[in-house]
Amino acid sequence: MKELVELVEVSRKTIERQRKYIVAIVILLKSDLHYIKDYLKGRMS
């Protein structure tokens, strides 16, 4: 989490509160679920 705080312009407290969502996104983006990855990439743009 320390590295993430340095990379983004969000407070550490916000990252800690959203930790489970951040972990879920990372797992999905690292997986072979191409349809979900394409959907998330479209939503994040």
Buried (B, 14 or more C-beta within 10 A) or exposed (E): EEEEBEEEEEEEEEBEEEEEEEEEEEEEEEEEEEEEBEEBEEEEE
